[in-house]
């Protein structure tokens, strides 16, 4: 029997309720047979996938009424995948990815909680040479730029999976890597805009981050 403690919550998007199962808090940890440890995921970072962060809420609210018709969409580093769940509820063509071995199980249960179709999922790292994912028209993610090395890895991964005409939206909470990341994306041929998100007053702490948009 699992020793993990979880919580169930409902997040409202206007008249739509998204039901979600997450870890109860950041103190939860269970790495059977050291599967995550062998992938380089420490006990300190293990629980981070299973929490709903402010950045993920910003992205999910942005995706609630975003134009999705005819677009193949990829969520990178999805974690608990709130944005993917919202898009899936809208019947979008959404695929989710993450490196963490526990993400797929939580994602499957959360799609079932919302009585929606299964979301295609691929466990892959940004350094993987061929994930088999193919190309996308819209690539999204939230709170991805933890370390300086992520600038090169993430930009290369995005570029590898972007169609010739592609939109990229990253929500960054202000980890001080976004300026260098934007410079790298521009060097790859993308235009760049950034803005502050609206309607974040309900967060416990002021949201200091940005919506980063890239397109080509």
For each residue, the residues with C-beta under 8 A, 3 or more apart:
1:
2: 30
3: 30
4: 23 24 28 30
5: 23 24 25 28
6: 21 22 23 24 28
7: 21 22 23 24
8: 19 20 21 113
9: 19 20 22 52
10: 17 18 19 20
11: 17 18 20 52 57 60 82
12: 16 17 18
13: 16 17 18 60 61 64 86
14: 64
15:
16: 12 13 64 86 89
17: 10 11 12 13
18: 10 11 12 13 60 82 85 86 89 114
19: 8 9 10 110 113 114
20: 8 9 10 11 52 80 82 85 110 113
21: 6 7 8 106 109 110 113
22: 6 7 9 50 51 52 80 106
23: 4 5 6 7 26 28 47 50 51
24: 4 5 6 7 27 28
25: 5 28 47 51
26: 23 47 48 51
27: 24 47
28: 4 5 6 23 24 25 47 50
29: 43 46 47
30: 2 3 4
31: 34 35 36 37 41 43 46
32: 35
33:
34: 31 37 38
35: 31 32 38 39 101
36: 31 39 41 46 100 101 102
37: 31 34 40 41 42 43
38: 34 35
39: 35 36 99 100 101
40: 37
41: 31 36 37 45 46 99 100 101
42: 37 45 46
43: 29 31 37 46
44:
45: 41 42 48
46: 29 31 36 41 42 43 49 100
47: 23 25 26 27 28 29 50 51
48: 26 45 51 79
49: 46 79 80 98 100 102 103 106
50: 22 23 28 47 79 80 102 106
51: 22 23 25 26 47 48 79 80
52: 9 11 20 22 56 57 80 82
53: 56 57 79 142 143 173
54: 57 58 173 200 203 205 207 209
55: 58 59 142 143 171 172 173 209
56: 52 53 59 60 79 80 82 83 142 143 171
57: 11 52 53 54 60 61 82 203
58: 54 55 61 62 142 171 197 200 207 209 211
59: 55 56 62 63 82 83 140 141 142 169 171
60: 11 13 18 56 57 63 64 82 83 85 86
61: 13 57 58 64 197 199
62: 58 59 66 83 169 171 197 211
63: 59 60 66 68 83 86 87 90 140
64: 13 14 16 60 61 86 90
65:
66: 62 63
67: 71
68: 63 71 73 87 90 92 93 138
69:
70: 137
71: 67 68 92 93 136 137 138
72: 93 95 134 135 136 137 138 163
73: 68 87 92 93 94 95 136 137 138 139 140
74: 94 95 96 97 133 136 138 139 140 161
75: 78 81 83 84 87 94 95 96 97 140 141
76: 97 126 139 140 141 144 154 157 158
77: 97 98 99 141 142 143 144
78: 75 81 83 84 96 97 98 103 107 141
79: 48 49 50 51 53 56 98 100 103 142
80: 20 22 49 50 51 52 56 103 106 107 110
81: 75 78 84 85 96 98 103 106 107 110 119
82: 11 18 20 52 56 57 59 60 85 86
83: 56 59 60 62 63 75 78 86 87 140 142
84: 75 78 81 87 88 94 96 107 119
85: 18 20 60 81 82 88 89 110 111 114 116 119
86: 13 16 18 60 63 64 82 83 89 90
87: 63 68 73 75 83 84 90 92 94
88: 84 85 91 92 94 111 114 116 117 119
89: 16 18 85 86 114 116
90: 63 64 68 86 87
91: 88
92: 68 71 73 87 88
93: 68 71 72 73
94: 73 74 75 84 87 88 119 120
95: 72 73 74 75 119 120 121 122 133 136
96: 74 75 78 81 84 103 107 119 120 121 122
97: 74 75 76 77 78 121 122 123 124 131 133
98: 49 77 78 79 81 103 121 123
99: 39 41 77 123 124 125 126
100: 36 39 41 46 49 79 103 123
101: 35 36 39 41 104 123
102: 36 49 50 105 106
103: 49 78 79 80 81 96 98 100 106 107 121 123
104: 101 107 108 121 123
105: 102 108 109
106: 21 22 49 50 80 81 102 103 109 110
107: 78 80 81 84 96 103 104 110 111 119 121
108: 104 105 111 112 118 121
109: 21 105 106 112 113
110: 19 20 21 80 81 85 106 107 113 114
111: 85 88 107 108 114 116 117 118 119
112: 108 109 115
113: 8 19 20 21 109 110
114: 18 19 85 88 89 110 111
115: 112
116: 85 88 89 111 119
117: 88 111
118: 108 111
119: 81 84 85 88 94 95 96 107 111 116
120: 94 95 96
121: 95 96 97 98 103 104 107 108
122: 95 96 97 131 132 133
123: 97 98 99 100 101 103 104
124: 97 99 128 131 133
125: 99 128
126: 76 99 150 153 154 156 157
127: 153 157
128: 124 125 131
129:
130:
131: 97 122 124 128 161
132: 122
133: 74 95 97 122 124 136 161
134: 72 161
135: 72 161 162 163 166
136: 71 72 73 74 95 133 139 161 162 163 166
137: 70 71 72 73 163 165 166 167
138: 68 71 72 73 74 166 167 168 169
139: 73 74 76 136 158 161 162 166 167 168 169
140: 59 63 73 74 75 76 83 168 169 170
141: 59 75 76 77 78 144 154 169 170 171
142: 53 55 56 58 59 77 79 83 170 171 172
143: 53 55 56 77 146 171 172 173 175
144: 76 77 141 150 154 170 172
145: 150 151 154 170 172 175 177 178 181
146: 143 150 175 177
147: 150 177
148: 151 177 180
149: 152 153
150: 126 144 145 146 147 153 154 177 181
151: 145 148 154 155 177 180 181 184
152: 149 155 156 184
153: 126 127 149 150 156 157
154: 76 126 141 144 145 150 151 157 158 181
155: 151 152 158 159 181 184 185 188
156: 126 152 153 159 160
157: 76 126 127 153 154 160 161
158: 76 139 154 155 161 162 168 185
159: 155 156 162 188
160: 156 157
161: 74 131 133 134 135 136 139 157 158
162: 135 136 139 158 159 166 168 216
163: 72 135 136 137 166
164: 216
165: 137 215 216
166: 135 136 137 138 139 162 163 215 216
167: 137 138 139 213 214 215
168: 138 139 140 158 162 185 190 212 213 214 215
169: 59 62 138 139 140 141 211 212 213 214
170: 140 141 142 144 145 178 181 211 212 214
171: 55 56 58 59 62 141 142 143 197 209 210 211 212
172: 55 142 143 144 145 175 177 178 181 209 210 212
173: 53 54 55 143 207 208 209
174: 178 208 209 210
175: 143 145 146 172 178
176: 179
177: 145 146 147 148 150 151 172 180 181
178: 145 170 172 174 175 181 182 194 210 212
179: 176 182 183
180: 148 151 177 183 184
181: 145 150 151 154 155 170 172 177 178 184 185 212
182: 178 179 185 186 192 194 212 214
183: 179 180 186 187
184: 151 152 155 180 181 187 188
185: 155 158 168 181 182 188 190 192 214
186: 182 183 189 190 191 192
187: 183 184
188: 155 159 184 185
189: 186 216
190: 168 185 186 214 215 216
191: 186 214 215 216
192: 182 185 186 212 213 214
193: 212 213 214
194: 178 182 210 211 212 213
195: 210 211 213
196: 210 211
197: 58 61 62 171 200 207 209 210 211
198:
199: 61 202
200: 54 58 197 203 206 207
201:
202: 199
203: 54 57 200 206 207
204:
205: 54
206: 200 203
207: 54 58 173 197 200 203
208: 173 174
209: 54 55 58 171 172 173 174 197
210: 171 172 174 178 194 195 196 197
211: 58 62 169 170 171 194 195 196 197
212: 168 169 170 171 172 178 181 182 192 193 194
213: 167 168 169 192 193 194 195
214: 167 168 169 170 182 185 190 191 192 193
215: 165 166 167 168 190 191
216: 162 164 165 166 189 190 191
